[in-house]
Amino acid sequence: MKKLVVFLSFLVLAVAVPAVAQMQPKSLTRMVIIKVKAGMGPQFEEGLKKFHQWEKQQNVAFTFHVWSIVSGPRTLQYAIGTSGHDWKDFDALTKIGPAAQEQIQADMGAYVESVEISFWAYREDLSGHPPNTSEPPSAFAEVTTYFLKPGGGMAVTDAIKAALAAIQKSHWPGKPSGWFSLVNGGDGPTLAIATGHENWADFQPPETSFVEMLTEVYGQDGAEALGKKFFSGLRSWRSEIWRYRPDLSYIPASQ
């Protein structure tokens, strides 16, 4: 029952926690990672589609993008994200809370093993221009999560900013990426970078590697120092590939 209550909150309830300092407007993403019971993926997917039909009938205005995680320790789990928000936006979901809880329980509750909810802030200072949240995601997302040491955030972010400056200076043809900081709901301090890919062939790296680009801009000693600075602030990291599921996503009629 406790797991179901947590599950209900992923689309219904706002979590009253303080926002991080200097968060930019409309930079908040709520991400939900769902692990379904063994062998019940198809049932969960059909239940999610049914729930989206109910949302459509209620004129829910949020967009919910869905991914299947296809590599890494969370393979076969699902990610559901809604982006481009301020904290106050989530208050609108509480208006349909009780009815939505009943509907979620009927459509999906029996198939869910666990749920993890987290809130992330888009880091424009590390990524460049903010993403266009009105456009659909790429077919795949390469997601790397970095778990930082206490007090290691400054070293890591300084190194990322230096790398971003090198990318801009060299016009390196790497895929556009976005950095996010964990605000609430996980093992912090944590940063994550998401890189979009249109197909599997698109994962092939550029002819000039990222390290080679840094070396061209900063020299070998400078590039090595930058790498040491970045890794000095890390505890560990996790890499995954997410496959976008437009068939499971919910796009309101207004978009």
C-alpha positions as CSV (number, residue, x, y, z in Angstrom):
1,M,0.0,0.0,0.0
2,K,2.8,2.4,0.8
3,K,4.4,1.8,-2.6
4,L,1.1,2.6,-4.2
5,V,0.7,5.9,-2.4
6,V,4.2,6.9,-3.6
7,F,3.3,5.8,-7.1
8,L,0.1,7.9,-7.0
9,S,2.1,11.0,-6.2
10,F,4.2,10.9,-9.4
11,L,1.4,12.4,-11.5
12,V,-0.8,13.9,-8.8
13,L,0.9,15.5,-5.8
14,A,3.3,18.4,-5.5
15,V,6.2,17.9,-3.1
16,A,6.8,20.9,-0.7
17,V,10.6,21.3,-0.7
18,P,12.7,24.4,-1.2
19,A,14.1,25.2,-4.6
20,V,17.8,25.5,-5.1
21,A,19.4,28.9,-5.1
22,Q,19.6,30.8,-8.4
23,M,17.2,28.4,-10.2
24,Q,16.1,30.0,-13.4
25,P,12.4,30.4,-14.3
26,K,10.8,27.4,-16.0
27,S,13.9,25.3,-15.5
28,L,12.4,22.5,-13.3
29,T,12.0,18.9,-14.4
30,R,10.2,16.2,-12.4
31,M,11.4,12.8,-13.3
32,V,9.8,9.5,-12.2
33,I,11.6,6.2,-12.5
34,I,9.3,3.2,-12.4
35,K,10.3,-0.4,-12.0
36,V,7.5,-2.8,-12.9
37,K,7.0,-6.3,-11.6
38,A,8.7,-9.0,-13.5
39,G,6.9,-9.9,-16.7
40,M,4.3,-7.2,-16.3
41,G,5.8,-4.6,-18.7
42,P,3.0,-5.0,-21.3
43,Q,0.3,-4.7,-18.7
44,F,1.8,-1.6,-17.2
45,E,2.1,0.0,-20.7
46,E,-1.5,-0.7,-21.5
47,G,-2.5,0.7,-18.1
48,L,-0.5,3.8,-18.7
49,K,-2.2,4.3,-22.1
50,K,-5.6,4.0,-20.4
51,F,-4.6,6.5,-17.8
52,H,-3.5,9.0,-20.5
53,Q,-7.0,8.6,-22.0
54,W,-8.5,9.6,-18.6
55,E,-6.1,12.6,-18.4
56,K,-7.2,13.7,-21.8
57,Q,-10.8,13.6,-20.7
58,Q,-9.9,15.8,-17.7
59,N,-8.0,18.2,-20.0
60,V,-4.7,17.8,-18.1
61,A,-2.4,20.5,-19.4
62,F,1.0,18.9,-18.5
63,T,3.1,17.1,-21.0
64,F,4.6,13.8,-19.8
65,H,7.3,12.2,-21.9
66,V,8.1,8.5,-21.4
67,W,11.3,6.6,-22.0
68,S,12.3,2.9,-21.7
69,I,15.7,2.5,-20.2
70,V,17.6,0.1,-22.5
71,S,21.1,0.0,-20.9
72,G,22.7,0.3,-17.5
73,P,21.6,-0.9,-14.0
74,R,18.0,0.2,-14.5
75,T,17.4,-1.6,-17.8
76,L,13.7,-2.4,-18.4
77,Q,12.6,0.4,-16.1
78,Y,10.5,3.4,-17.3
79,A,11.3,7.1,-17.0
80,I,8.5,9.7,-17.0
81,G,9.4,13.3,-17.2
82,T,7.7,16.7,-17.3
83,S,9.9,19.7,-18.0
84,G,9.9,23.5,-18.2
85,H,8.2,24.2,-14.9
86,D,8.3,26.4,-11.8
87,W,7.4,24.9,-8.4
88,K,4.0,26.5,-8.5
89,D,3.0,24.7,-11.6
90,F,2.6,21.5,-9.8
91,D,-0.2,22.9,-7.6
92,A,-2.6,22.5,-10.6
93,L,-2.3,18.7,-10.4
94,T,-3.7,18.6,-6.8
95,K,-7.1,19.7,-8.1
96,I,-7.6,16.3,-9.7
97,G,-5.7,14.4,-7.0
98,P,-8.4,12.1,-5.4
99,A,-9.9,11.1,-8.8
100,A,-6.5,10.5,-10.3
101,Q,-5.4,8.3,-7.4
102,E,-8.3,6.0,-8.0
103,Q,-7.7,5.9,-11.7
104,I,-4.0,5.2,-11.3
105,Q,-4.7,2.4,-8.8
106,A,-7.1,0.8,-11.2
107,D,-5.0,1.1,-14.4
108,M,-1.4,0.6,-13.1
109,G,-1.1,0.0,-9.4
110,A,-1.0,-3.8,-9.6
111,Y,2.0,-3.8,-12.0
112,V,4.4,-1.5,-10.2
113,E,7.2,-2.7,-7.9
114,S,8.9,0.6,-7.0
115,V,8.9,4.3,-7.9
116,E,11.6,6.9,-7.5
117,I,10.6,10.6,-7.9
118,S,13.1,13.4,-8.3
119,F,13.3,17.0,-9.2
120,W,16.0,18.5,-11.4
121,A,17.0,22.0,-12.4
122,Y,18.3,22.7,-15.9
123,R,21.8,24.3,-15.7
124,E,21.9,26.9,-18.5
125,D,25.3,28.1,-17.1
126,L,26.8,24.6,-17.9
127,S,24.8,23.8,-21.1
128,G,24.3,26.9,-23.1
129,H,20.9,27.7,-24.4
130,P,17.9,26.0,-22.6
131,P,16.1,23.3,-24.5
132,N,12.8,23.9,-26.4
133,T,10.4,21.9,-24.2
134,S,7.7,22.2,-26.8
135,E,9.6,20.0,-29.2
136,P,9.5,16.2,-28.8
137,P,12.6,14.5,-27.5
138,S,15.1,12.7,-29.7
139,A,14.6,9.0,-30.4
140,F,17.3,8.2,-27.8
141,A,18.8,9.9,-24.8
142,E,22.3,9.1,-23.6
143,V,22.1,9.9,-19.9
144,T,25.1,10.0,-17.6
145,T,24.6,10.7,-13.9
146,Y,27.5,12.0,-11.8
147,F,27.4,11.5,-8.0
148,L,29.6,14.2,-6.4
149,K,31.7,14.2,-3.3
150,P,30.5,16.6,-0.5
151,G,32.2,19.8,-1.4
152,G,33.2,18.6,-4.8
153,G,30.6,20.6,-6.7
154,M,32.7,23.7,-7.5
155,A,35.6,21.7,-9.0
156,V,33.2,19.7,-11.2
157,T,31.2,22.7,-12.4
158,D,34.3,24.7,-13.0
159,A,35.7,21.9,-15.2
160,I,32.4,21.6,-17.1
161,K,32.3,25.4,-17.7
162,A,35.9,25.2,-19.1
163,A,34.9,22.3,-21.4
164,L,31.8,24.3,-22.6
165,A,34.1,27.2,-23.4
166,A,36.4,24.9,-25.4
167,I,33.4,23.4,-27.3
168,Q,32.2,26.9,-28.2
169,K,35.7,28.1,-29.2
170,S,36.5,25.1,-31.3
171,H,33.0,24.6,-32.8
172,W,33.4,20.9,-31.9
173,P,30.6,18.9,-33.6
174,G,29.5,16.9,-30.6
175,K,25.8,16.4,-30.0
176,P,23.9,19.0,-28.1
177,S,23.7,18.2,-24.4
178,G,22.0,19.5,-21.3
179,W,23.2,19.5,-17.7
180,F,20.8,19.1,-14.8
181,S,21.3,19.5,-11.0
182,L,19.4,17.4,-8.6
183,V,17.1,19.6,-6.4
184,N,15.3,16.9,-4.4
185,G,14.6,13.2,-4.3
186,G,17.9,11.4,-4.6
187,D,21.5,10.8,-3.5
188,G,23.0,14.2,-3.7
189,P,24.9,16.3,-4.6
190,T,24.3,15.0,-8.1
191,L,24.6,16.2,-11.7
192,A,23.3,14.6,-14.9
193,I,24.0,15.2,-18.6
194,A,21.5,14.1,-21.3
195,T,22.5,14.0,-24.9
196,G,20.0,13.3,-27.7
197,H,20.5,10.9,-30.6
198,E,18.2,10.4,-33.6
199,N,19.2,6.7,-34.1
200,W,21.8,4.1,-33.1
201,A,24.2,5.3,-35.8
202,D,24.1,8.7,-34.3
203,F,26.0,7.4,-31.2
204,Q,29.2,7.3,-33.3
205,P,31.5,9.9,-31.8
206,P,32.9,12.8,-34.0
207,E,36.2,12.2,-35.8
208,T,37.9,14.5,-33.4
209,S,37.2,13.1,-29.9
210,F,36.2,15.2,-26.9
211,V,39.7,14.7,-25.3
212,E,41.4,15.6,-28.5
213,M,39.3,18.8,-28.8
214,L,40.3,19.8,-25.2
215,T,43.9,19.1,-26.0
216,E,43.8,21.3,-29.1
217,V,42.3,24.2,-27.1
218,Y,44.1,23.9,-23.7
219,G,47.2,21.8,-24.6
220,Q,48.0,18.4,-23.2
221,D,48.9,19.6,-19.7
222,G,45.8,21.8,-19.6
223,A,43.5,19.1,-20.8
224,E,44.9,16.6,-18.2
225,A,44.6,19.2,-15.4
226,L,41.0,19.8,-16.4
227,G,40.2,16.1,-16.3
228,K,41.8,15.7,-12.9
229,K,39.8,18.6,-11.6
230,F,36.6,17.1,-12.8
231,F,37.2,13.7,-11.4
232,S,38.5,15.0,-8.1
233,G,34.9,16.0,-7.2
234,L,33.3,12.7,-8.2
235,R,32.3,9.7,-6.0
236,S,30.9,7.6,-8.9
237,W,28.9,7.8,-12.1
238,R,26.2,5.8,-14.0
239,S,25.7,5.7,-17.8
240,E,22.4,4.7,-19.5
241,I,20.6,4.9,-22.8
242,W,16.9,5.8,-22.8
243,R,14.6,5.1,-25.8
244,Y,11.8,7.6,-26.2
245,R,8.4,6.1,-26.2
246,P,5.9,8.4,-28.1
247,D,3.3,5.7,-27.9
248,L,3.4,5.9,-24.1
249,S,3.8,9.7,-23.7
250,Y,1.0,12.2,-23.0
251,I,0.8,15.4,-25.1
252,P,-2.1,17.7,-24.2
253,A,-4.5,18.8,-26.9
254,S,-3.3,22.4,-26.6
255,Q,0.2,21.4,-28.0
